[in-house]
Amino acid sequence: MYSASETIAALNKEDIVKDVFYTDGDAFQPKGNLLVEYPTADTVVKMGNVLPTETTQVMPKVEFKPYDDFQLDLNATYSLIMTDPDAPSRTDHKWSEVCHYVETGITFESAQGGVISNKGLVRESYLGPGPPKGTGLHRYIFLLYKENNAKDHTFTEVKDRLNWGYGEPAVGVDKFAAANNLELLAANFFLAENK
């Protein structure tokens, strides 16, 4: 488990706040821990650890544990998203970001949070990491958002996984979140490469 300051420090160490949360990165304050565990033994996402691509090809179990000082709104709905801002590499963003997963309409039954993966409507099925050979470590980021006004809202369609369908390099989840009035609550990420 990570404190809010530890989460921000890990995200900043890998330039995720700067590269992915560019419209409101300075305002992001985590509201809890996003726990991500793949079915393969000992394949747990730990704020920037390196995982082999072959152990991350199926949808992981994702759980949200809010901090004690955060009141989880049980009447709200939430979105779980995974993105890769390093396509084809961290220095060449012509395909980034790549949309790896979008699930919306997630609800919680307990103020203590709980498992959130496969609890809502999967809009973009899980796409496991597939970094091109020799492009270095890619950042694979899981994000939990609160859906503000989601009951009266039709979500923007992700028309293409590359650039999240926007057709602009280095564009993705931040633009999607802004277009759909999503409020970022938690993040976790791992690194993977194809040597």
Buried (B, 14 or more C-beta within 10 A) or exposed (E): EBEBEEBBEBBEEBEBBEBBBEEEBEEBEBBBBBBBBBEBEEBBBBBBEEBEBEBBBEBBBBBBBBBEEBEBEEEBBBBBBBBBBBBBBBEBBEBBBBBBBBBBBBBBEEEEBBEBBEBBEBBBEBBBBBBBEEBBBBBBBBBBBBBEEBEEBEBBEBEEBBBBBBEEBBBBBBBBBEEBEBBBBBBBBBBBBBE
